[in-house]
Amino acid sequence: MNNDYQLANQTRKELKLQNLRRDIIVSDGAKALDMILEAPSPATLIQSFPDQDLYYLMHKIGVDDFIPVLAQAASSQWEYILDVEVWDDDRLNTHMMTQVFSLLFKADPQRLLRWAITEKPDFVEYYLSQKMRIFIREHDEVPPEDFDDYITLDDKFYFRFPDQQSGPDQDPQGDLLPQDIPREDGLPDDAPQLIEQMIRTLAAMDLSVLHGLFLETLSLLPAEAEEEQFRQKNIRLAEKGFLPAHEAIGIYQPVAGKNLPSRPETPRNPQAFDPDIPMPPMFFTQFLKGDNLFVKALEQLNAQGGIPGLDSELAALINKVISADRIRIRNRESIEKPLEKTMSTLSLGLDVLMEGAKISVERAVELIKRYFLEDIFRTGSREGARLQAMARKWHETSFIGAKNLPLSFLGETYLGIIGGLMVQRPMFFANYANKTLYRNFASLSDIRATRRQLDEIICLDDFLNRLDVDIATFSFGVLTYKSMILTLWVRDRMGLNASKPLSLAPIEISEFKDFFAQLFSREGTIDETQAKDFGLWAAQASGMHETDLPTALQGILYTLLRELESEYGHVMTRNLDPRFMPMFLLAGQD
């Protein structure tokens, strides 16, 4: 009974802390900082934060204002900040190491030194080896004349900072010391000041430890130390769901809905709070909003009591997306990007699993109860990947690929469609709907709309391939599929393309005006006879019967004529100017 009472009491305390952490995370920066520092037990509260939540708060509040919080943070939380801040892929960025060490040194200098030397000696020794030069003078050795720029605390161990020299530093063997990568912001490196402060502080704490640190730094193999630190960092982050990018990429591995394993049956009586199991991060929960199928299903599911461990499952999925896309979570924008992708792809996966049935939030809830979130995500990701594979396969044998034409040849809309499918992670071309150019696929309607437009592009490309055009004859104007088709039609009807391959030489404006005058009716619309002639020419030029023109191509040609009406229907023939008529290849001045 006593153990049950203690566990219940601990559970109540954790729930109270959890509610307080949630309130802090959703508050603005200044208020969040006040809530932390004014708590009854700030250290307990701070160390109860999951590492990701505390890291998010650091950037939300501001790193300088966050120093009092870092002073009371756990060493594991410090280590997480180092893990996510100082690595550029598999290489340590010593400039970022300087920034983080400086921040932690301001928070608690002696604690930082004790922790770094006892828990991460190779890490700090690697940093020192890249930033300073150490020399040991024997007791009977006269100091060299060039020792003016060296610093010593005991007349035995000397050190200096090569970055402060006017030129590259030279070691006794004649090899250049490792030079660091310049900072992107162009600011001077403040590592010398920081390291000197750290050395003087450590000497005041224990001079023999400083001597040992210098000796170990001299004997360190930097490449080997960096590789080992990288391995350990990957292990620590993997425990939090941050797999290395080459492993996390598996989250995009397509999987068919029929092959999904079912979620095991959840216990009716969920287990009580276990202090040995880390709490999942909560910083992303404040962004779970919007008109999204998964978000709606999640809200309804939570109202029904939820699924044990679903928060941890969702956090792990988001972390994999962050790792796979190499995103650093530092502000609201960097959070919303992977979160929006995760929510949209989960919604698409739920839509796919409904197998064409009417979209229902209740049905989505049942699917979440049945399948793991990662499998639902991969089911949704599969649809975009299939479109991407189709687009890339088409481009390998396409007309524009064979003629080395840029994708801009397809015009603004089709370029947007292909551009969204050619990127590493396929995107839906929203064309500034809701002020968005690209967004993630969120439903089967997005997939079907993109597939329909991709089929149009492939049909258009096949038509252009049938025309036998000599691209080398293009010399003036803006070459798009629109200007190519319209110019070839005009040249054919004017008797300028009597033989193949067809020429794209510009038409003289003086000759074009006669054709233009016959193209439109008095109301500014394309004359019906001209419209039929356009379709007849398309069939003849491509070697097809007029009735055999694909429906998609007919739609493209019809849209092209409507655009022609909109652009030039009310332009007087005498006002034609080749400079302002990109839908035709024209030259000359009237």
Secondary structure, DSSP 4 states (H G I P E B T S, - for coil): -HHHHHHHHHHHHHHHHHHHHHHHHHS-HHHHHHHHHTSSSHHHHHHHS-HHHHHHHHHHH-TTTTHHHHHTS-HHHHHHHHHHHSEETTEE-HHHHHHHHHHHHHH-HHHHHHHHHHH-HHHHHHHHHHH-EEEE--TTPPPPTTGGG-EESSSSEEEE-GGGSSS--B-TTSPBPPPPPPPTT-PPP-HHHHHHHHHHHHHHH-HHHHHHHHHHHHH--HHHHHHHHHHHHHHHHHHTT---HHHHGGGG----GGGPPBPPPPPSSPPPP-TTSPPPP-GGGGG--SS-HHHHHHHHHHHTT--TTHHHHHHHHHHHHHHHTT----SHHHHHHHHHHHHHHHHHHHHHHTTTSPP-HHHHHHHHHHB-HHHHHHHHHHHHHHHHHHHHHHHHT-HHHHTT--GGGGHHHHHHHHHHHHSSS--EEEEEETTEEEE---SHHHHHHHHHHHHHHHHHHHHHHHT-B-GGG--SS---HHHHHHHHHHHHHTT---SSSBP-PPEEHHHHHHHHHHHB-TTSSB-HHHHHHHHHHHHHHHT--GGGS-HHHHHHHHHHHHHHHHHHTT--GGG--GGG-TTS-EE---
